[in-house]
Structure formats: C-alpha cells, structure tokens
Amino acid sequence: MMTKPASQISYHNYYTGARVYPYDWQLKLQKGSYFRIVTEYYPTVYGVILETLSEKGYFRVQAYSERIPYGHKAILCIVEPTRILTQQEFEEARTRHWNTVEGEVQ
C-alpha cells in the first residue's frame, strides 16, 4: 500500500536527478534553518537558509563546502538537503573547514 506523500508537489532534486516529494522533516525548512547535503559525487555541502522565495519549495541560501570554504549564495530546492543541522553542528563543521567526520550521522 502506498502512503500519501507529505506534500502533493514533487520537485526535481539537482543532486540525484530524480523527481521526488519532500519528506515531513524537509517541509520544516525555513529562514534560519541549517542543513547539510551529502551526495556520492560532490563534497558535503553545509548551508543556512537566508530567505524563502516566492516559488514554493525554494530558498535563497548561503552554502559552504571544502571546495567553497568562504561560501556562496545559491538557490536550494526543498528536496535537496539530506539532514537538518543545529546551529552548533553547523559551527562545528565550520571549525573543521567543512570537512566531514568519519562515522558522522548522514
């Protein structure tokens, strides 16, 4: 039996190429939320949501990674984060220069 998706709107995930529905926890993303994106092909991305855009499910963010340690502004789709972070977890990642830690919860 299929369960009803948390949202009736599906989105294209840039990192996976799939069209998917957001999970309940992704629907909680809002201005000020910290997040992480872990993928197979890119370095881990850490970010903070700066504002909600007028198009539902999209945000303007400041994103960081090992490749872009000083960050850059970008557009984020609600289905791309793989985990919401606390501010403390985000700051710990910053002190590691955006490197991931072996055994870290994805």
N, C-alpha and C positions, 0 to 999 in steps of 0.2 A: 504494500500500500504506500503510495506517495504521500509525503507530508506537504502541507501547504508552505510555500516559501515565506520567509519573514517579510518580504517586500514583493509586490506584484510587478515591480520594474526590474528587468535584468540589465546588466551593464557589461561592457567589454573590458576585460582585465588586460591591460597593456603587457604585463609581465608573462602571463600564461597564454594569451591569445584566445582564451575561452570567453564565452558569453555566459555570465553566471548571475545568480541572485545573491544579494548580501546576506550574511549571517546576522542574527539578532545583535551580536556584540558590535558588528560594523555599523549598524543603524544608530548606535550610541555615539559615534564620532561627531564632534562639534568643535567650534572655535576653542582653541586652547588644548585640545587633545594631543597627546604624544603617541607616536606609533612607530612600528618597525615593519619593514618589508624584507622577507627572506625569500630568495629565489635560487634556483640552480645555476643560473647563468650570469648573475650580476652580484656585485658586492652588496652586503646588507645595507639597506637604506634606513636611516633614522630621521624622523621629522616631527614637526609641530604644525598644527592647523592654524593658519592666520585668519582665515575668514571663509564663510560659506558663500559659494557662488549662487547666482540666480538659477542656474540649471541644477535641478535636484540631483543629489548624489555626488556633486563635485565641489572641491575645496581648493583654495589657494594655500600653499604650504611653503615652509622653509625646510628643505631636505638636505641631509648630510650623508656622506659615506667616506670610505677610505680614499676613493678617487676624488671626492669633492669635499675635503675636510672643512672648508670655510663656508660651505653651503651654497645653495641657490634657491631661488623661488621657482615653484613649479605648480602644475595643476595635478591634483590627485583625485582619482575615482574611488568611490566608497568601497569597492571590492578589492582594491589592491593591497591595503595593509594586511599583514598576517598576524599581527598582535597589537593590542593597545598597551602602551607603556605608562608607568607612573613618571612623574617628573624626576624622581630620584633615579629610576632606571635610565632615563634619557641622559641625565647629567653624568651618570657612571659611564655610559657609552662615550660621552664627550671626553671624559678624562682618559679613556683608552684610545683616543683618536679615531673613534668609530670602528675599531676592530671588534670582532665578535669574540666571545669567550667559549672555549671548548666545553661542551655539556650545557650551554645556556639553553633555557627553555625557548623553543621556537614560537 
